[in-house]
C-alpha cells in the first residue's frame, strides 16, 4: 500500500512513468492535499467540487495505482472514490490504465437496462391538490408512479389575522399523512387565485411564516421543497394588492421562508431575474457554492407557464431569453426546477418540450394542467420519455467487485452509473452498501462519502471505493446491495424513499436495496492487506429493538409481531352483535415516538354505513370526558370511521369538536380489517405518558340491539395500553408507573443536547439513545456531565456522527422509567 500522497507532476517536471492526456482534455484540478480530495470529471476537464487549491496538470503519476487482493486500483492515497466520465473514458484513458485491471479475485458484472417509468422519490409528474391529503389519494398516485404532491393552501380568510391552530393542525396532518403513505410534498401558500384579488400585508405574511416554522421543522423530511408563494395571485409574486411585488419585499419573504425551513431544504421562486436581483448577483451557482447551505444555494426555480410563449409568459426577460435559459441551465444543476404548463402555443410541442426540460433540468411537473399541452405530448409521442426522464434516472452500466475477502480485509467496489434524467437529486442522498449473509440474513452496512447530487444529467460516473470488513464478521457468502437512502432517519429504511435504479432484476421492493447481482465470500484463508480506512461495514442487526413503525397501506404483514390487546379476561368473540359487519373480533395497538397505531377486525366486512369508534381517555382521568353508554373511561377523543373528534361537552352531554381526519385504511384483501394511526400530540398526550385507556365500539344503527363494545366489561374497565412496550395490562384503574422528571435542552439540537433528570431515588440509572427504527446507537454514562445530568454529543457508540432525524432517549432505574424524543438537526 502506498503510504505517501501520490506524486502529481506536470509533463514539464518529469517525462518518466506518465500518461499523457489528449490535448483537448488535459485540465486537471486537484487539491493541494490530494489524500483529502474528491475528484470529478465534468465535461472536458476534472473539477474539484469544493474550493480547494487547484493546479492545472497534464499527466498522472503511475505510482497512484495500488493493488488489493490481486486487483489493481487507481486512487489517491486514502481517497475513497474517483469519478470518471464517459467522454474521457472514450479518449483512451481506459487504455492508459484508469480502469481496473482484472485479476483472479474480482468479477465484472454488466447490468441490463430497464425502460420502465419508475416510482422514485422527489421527481416526476406531480399532482396538484387543494384539499386535505388522504391515503387513498396517495395510493392512487403511487399506482401512477407519482411520488410528489403539490399541496396548495389558499387562505383568504386569514389575510388579516393569525393562522388558527386548526389550520396549523391541518398542515401538520397533511405532512403526517404524506409520511405514512410514502410521499413528499411541494407546498405553496397564497391568499388569492385571482389577478385582482387581495394578498396580505407584509407583517401578516411574516407572522404566518413564523407560525408555520415549527411545522416545517418537525416535518421537513417529507417536504420536497417550498414554492415561495404568499405574494399576489396564486402566490406567484407578479401581482400584489399590498404593493409587495418589488425586490425588497420579495427578498424579505424569501429570506423569512428560508429561515423558517431547515437548511436541508430549498425554496423556489418564479423567475431567474427575481433571483439575480434578490441576491444582487448575476452569476448562477457554481460547484463550489452548491449545497453549501447559503440562501443563494437554497433558492431554486418554478415556471408556471412552461412553453406558453417565447418567454414562457414572462418567465424569461424579453430581451435576454437565451441568457435566462443559460442561467437556469447552470443554476438548476444544484437546485430544484418545477412548475406546470399553462397554455398551448407554437412552442409547446414535443421538440421544444424535450429540449427545454433537459436544458433547464426539470425535476417535477404538474400532471393536471394544462391538459391540452399534455395531450399534445401524448399525441406527438414524447410523453412516455418525459415520464421516465423528469428528475434523475440512474442506470448501472457495469461493475468490478471483489469475489472474496478475509475478515478485516479490503473489499474493493467499482461501478459505472449513468444519469439519463433531465436533472440530478436536489436533496441530500446517501450512497450506502449492504452485505447480507445468505444463510443467516445478518446485514452489515457502510455509508460512503459519495454525494449522488453531483451525478449530473447526461454524465456517466465511475465510482471507486475501498471498503473494509470488520474482523469479527462471520465467514460465509454475502449478497452485495446498493442503498441510495434518504439520510433522514425516519425515512432511511422506508423503501419508497430509496432510489430505484433503471435496471432489470436489481430492485428489492421490501428493503429499498438495489442488488449488485454479486456474492462476496468471506473466508479467513483469503490473502491481502488489512483494511485501515474508515469505510468499514458495521453490523445492522444488533441492539435492542423498539416496536416497529406501522405503514398504513391496507396490508397487515407489519403487524405480525404486534400482540393482540384483547386477551383474557377481555378477549373479543363473535356472536355478541347484531350482524357480522358490526361484530368486533380482534384488536391490536402499538406505537412509535410520534404516533399511536390501531387495527381492529370484525367478523364480517367493514361497512361504511355503520359507525366504527375508537375512544381515548387521553388524560387518564375517568371523572372527565364523555361516558359512552356508561363507560368507565372518560372519553376525551374519538375516531369515528375516518373522522377525529374532541369532546367539548359538559356534564356528559353529547358535544364534540371536529379535529380533522385520522389516517385510516381498510384492508386491500382483508375486507374485514382496518388499520389507522393518530398522532400522540393530536391526542394531547404528554411526551412521557406511559399509559392510555382505550375503548372500541361499533354503532349498529338499531336502537333495539345493544352496540358491540370492547372490552365487553367496558362499564367497569377499559383496555390500558402501555406505550413503547409490547406488554398490555388489563384491569380496572391499573396504576401508572412512576416516571422521571426529565428536561432536555436545546431540543431540537445541533451539536450537544443536555439531559437533566430527577429520579427521586438513589439507584443506578441506565440511559440509552435509539434511532427511529429502534436500534440502540448510544449508551450514556451515568452523570457524564455532573449529578443527575447527561450530555449527548450526537455521536454513536462507535464515535460516528448520527444523522439528522428523530431519536429516542430512554432512562430507567429500578423504580423509574422515562422516554423522551430528541431531534437532531444538522
Secondary structure, DSSP 4 states (H G I P E B T S, - for coil): ---S------TTT--SSEEEPPGGG------SSGGG--EEEETTEEEESS-------SEEEGGGEEEETTEEEE--TT---B---HHHIIIIIIIIIIS-B--TTEEEEE--B--S----TT-EEEEEE-S---HHHHHHHHHTT--EEEEEEE-GGGTTSPPPHHHHHHHHHHHHHHHHHT-EEEEEEES-SSTT-----HHHHHHHHHHHHHHHHHHGGGEEEEE---SSGGG-SS--TTS--SHHHHHHHHHHHHHHS-TTS-EEES-HHHHHHHHT--SPPPTTTTTS--TGGGEEEEEEEETSSTTTTTTS-TT-HHHHHHHHHHHTTSS-EEEEE----TT-SHHHHHHHHHHTT--EEESSS-HHHHHHHHHHT-HHHHHHHSS--EEEEEEEEESEE-TTBEEEEEEEEEE-SSS---S----EEEEEETTT--EEEEE-S--GGGS-TT-EEEEEEEEE--TTPPPEEEEEEEE---SSHHHHT-GGGSPPPSBTT-EETTTTEEEEEEEEEE-TT--SPBP-SS-B-EE-S-S--PPPP---SS--GGGTTSPBS--TTS---TTSSSSGGG-EEEEEEEE-SSEEEEEEEESS---TTSEEEEEEETT--TTSSB-GGG-SS-B-EEEETTEEEEE--STT---EEEEEE-EEEE-SS-TTEEEEEEETTTTT--TT--EEEEEEEEE-S-TTSPPEEESTTTTT--EEEETTSS-EEESTTPPPPPB-EEEEESSSBSS-EEEEEE-SS-S--EEEEEETTS-EEEEEPTTTTSTTEEEE-SB-TTSPBPPSEEEEEEEE-SS-EEEEEEEE--
